[in-house]
Amino acid sequence: MRKMKVAVIGLGVMGQTHARIYTEHAGVELAAVYDIYQPHARQMAEKYRTKAAGSLEELFGMEELDAVSICTSDDQHYELAMLACKHGKHVLMEKPLATDLKEAKAIVEQAKASGIKMMVGHTLRWDPRYYHARQTVASGQLGSPLHLYARRNNSYQNGLRLKGRTSVLMFLGVHDIDAIEWVTGDRIVEVYTVEVRNRLNEFNVGDAAVTTFKLASGAVGSYETSWVMPDQYYELDAKLDIVGTEGAVNINIVNQNIQRHTEGRFTYPDTMYGMEMYGRLTGIMKEELTSFILAVTEDAPLPIMVEEAYRAVQIATCMEQSLQTGLPVIVPSSID
Ligand SMILES: NC(=O)c1ccc[n+]([C@@H]2O[C@H](COP(=O)([O-])OP(=O)(O)OC[C@H]3O[C@@H](n4cnc5c(N)ncnc54)[C@H](O)[C@@H]3O)[C@@H](O)[C@H]2O)c1
């Protein structure tokens, strides 16, 4: 059987994860990599034993190429997505779909018109804890959800390295926005967001944002997201608590059930997202890419539709509007 041929665009933290998972998948050939910084692309091509495309024209001109992973920074998704649609290549796009709502809408329209498969990597869709919470809600065992709390806090080093190219709501918030709607099967209808600015002032972005929100069912919730957690803090600090009329479910991703005491400190190392076992990468990112590969090679259904990724950007945009106006914002119910 012919292998699926894929290229990775943008070879930072996530691009290298995609490249590695593709090279370790028996049914896939990593046909090329591309990065705007060419010496880095050449170095990565050598590492992953593939070729470095010298330009986007060269990359998209590869006739046998089936698909691309777009792993560039948040503000660099639009043009690449449009190019992939134009050339009829399936797309695995890192989240968020785009940081600008008009661009996000144009991508949705172009993806539909071109007939390609486009999957946006909202990673929590493949996290067994969030999947379990969704199954629990769907089974009716919680009764009707009444109130929720979600949180995603990241290190100051992340806030620093992104240099204001994106916001904490677009970079981190979209994960939980999507998860809240997906896990509850409900719709966020209103958001009110406040933020604090201090440590990232030089990049003109907020340090942390806190949102209260209402769901269509009448349930209420709050959401906290930060990218200024102190150095030496836990690797991951994410939560989701849902309280219903007949039960509750709690996700607490801090303690990973493993503590490591080394070099005068202790850590909770992540074992879920992408851990090397027996020389191969395992975990959530591998599951995510496997869904995409199966969609392309076997026409399997995508676990997330591009419209749902648009919706996360739409709600994050409403949160940013609320920051601007100081008022609650009603979330539109349709793509507009
Ligand atoms: N799913 C997750 O859990 C998760 C986690 C982290 C990041 N992300 C997302 O993945 C994407 C990449 O994040 P990252 O942390 O790997 O970023 P990064 O800054 O480490 O890497 C980005 C890479 O893209 C390259 N690049 C930038 N603009 C380009 C362009 N126009 N054409 C080609 N190459 C270009 C840069 O040179 C760099 O090598 C972002 O959208 C981010 O939000 C997702």
PDBQT file of the ligand as one rigid body, heavy atoms in Angstrom, charges set to zero:
ROOT
HETATM    1  N1  LIG A 401      -1.354  21.390  20.797  1.00  0.00    +0.000 N 
HETATM    2  C1  LIG A 401      -0.638  21.888  21.780  1.00  0.00    +0.000 C 
HETATM    3  O1  LIG A 401      -0.739  21.479  22.916  1.00  0.00    +0.000 OA
HETATM    4  C2  LIG A 401       0.327  22.985  21.459  1.00  0.00    +0.000 A 
HETATM    5  C3  LIG A 401       1.386  23.269  22.326  1.00  0.00    +0.000 A 
HETATM    6  C4  LIG A 401       2.275  24.288  21.977  1.00  0.00    +0.000 A 
HETATM    7  C5  LIG A 401       2.079  25.006  20.808  1.00  0.00    +0.000 A 
HETATM    8  N2  LIG A 401       1.023  24.728  19.997  1.00  0.00    +0.000 N 
HETATM    9  C6  LIG A 401       0.794  25.477  18.742  1.00  0.00    +0.000 C 
HETATM   10  O2  LIG A 401       1.725  25.014  17.768  1.00  0.00    +0.000 OA
HETATM   11  C7  LIG A 401       2.129  26.109  16.920  1.00  0.00    +0.000 C 
HETATM   12  C8  LIG A 401       3.640  26.195  16.950  1.00  0.00    +0.000 C 
HETATM   13  O3  LIG A 401       4.060  26.445  18.274  1.00  0.00    +0.000 OA
HETATM   14  P1  LIG A 401       5.560  26.189  18.725  1.00  0.00    +0.000 P 
HETATM   15  O4  LIG A 401       5.553  26.306  20.204  1.00  0.00    +0.000 OA
HETATM   16  O5  LIG A 401       6.085  24.959  18.091  1.00  0.00    +0.000 OA
HETATM   17  O6  LIG A 401       6.259  27.471  18.066  1.00  0.00    +0.000 OA
HETATM   18  P2  LIG A 401       7.790  27.753  17.870  1.00  0.00    +0.000 P 
HETATM   19  O7  LIG A 401       7.952  29.225  17.974  1.00  0.00    +0.000 OA
HETATM   20  O8  LIG A 401       8.614  26.838  18.734  1.00  0.00    +0.000 OA
HETATM   21  O9  LIG A 401       8.053  27.300  16.349  1.00  0.00    +0.000 OA
HETATM   22  C9  LIG A 401       7.513  27.945  15.257  1.00  0.00    +0.000 C 
HETATM   23  C10 LIG A 401       8.392  27.609  14.046  1.00  0.00    +0.000 C 
HETATM   24  O10 LIG A 401       7.753  28.089  12.874  1.00  0.00    +0.000 OA
HETATM   25  C11 LIG A 401       8.693  28.786  12.066  1.00  0.00    +0.000 C 
HETATM   26  N3  LIG A 401       7.940  29.776  11.285  1.00  0.00    +0.000 N 
HETATM   27  C12 LIG A 401       7.366  30.919  11.732  1.00  0.00    +0.000 A 
HETATM   28  N4  LIG A 401       6.713  31.524  10.728  1.00  0.00    +0.000 NA
HETATM   29  C13 LIG A 401       6.857  30.730   9.636  1.00  0.00    +0.000 A 
HETATM   30  C14 LIG A 401       6.378  30.809   8.311  1.00  0.00    +0.000 A 
HETATM   31  N5  LIG A 401       5.622  31.822   7.890  1.00  0.00    +0.000 N 
HETATM   32  N6  LIG A 401       6.703  29.804   7.458  1.00  0.00    +0.000 NA
HETATM   33  C15 LIG A 401       7.475  28.774   7.873  1.00  0.00    +0.000 A 
HETATM   34  N7  LIG A 401       7.963  28.656   9.117  1.00  0.00    +0.000 NA
HETATM   35  C16 LIG A 401       7.646  29.621   9.994  1.00  0.00    +0.000 A 
HETATM   36  C17 LIG A 401       9.691  29.379  13.033  1.00  0.00    +0.000 C 
HETATM   37  O11 LIG A 401      10.945  29.647  12.410  1.00  0.00    +0.000 OA
HETATM   38  C18 LIG A 401       9.774  28.262  14.089  1.00  0.00    +0.000 C 
HETATM   39  O12 LIG A 401      10.758  27.312  13.767  1.00  0.00    +0.000 OA
HETATM   40  C19 LIG A 401       1.419  27.351  17.460  1.00  0.00    +0.000 C 
HETATM   41  O13 LIG A 401       0.272  27.613  16.700  1.00  0.00    +0.000 OA
HETATM   42  C20 LIG A 401       1.041  26.966  18.891  1.00  0.00    +0.000 C 
HETATM   43  O14 LIG A 401      -0.107  27.599  19.390  1.00  0.00    +0.000 OA
HETATM   44  C21 LIG A 401       0.169  23.714  20.293  1.00  0.00    +0.000 A 
ENDROOT
TORSDOF 0
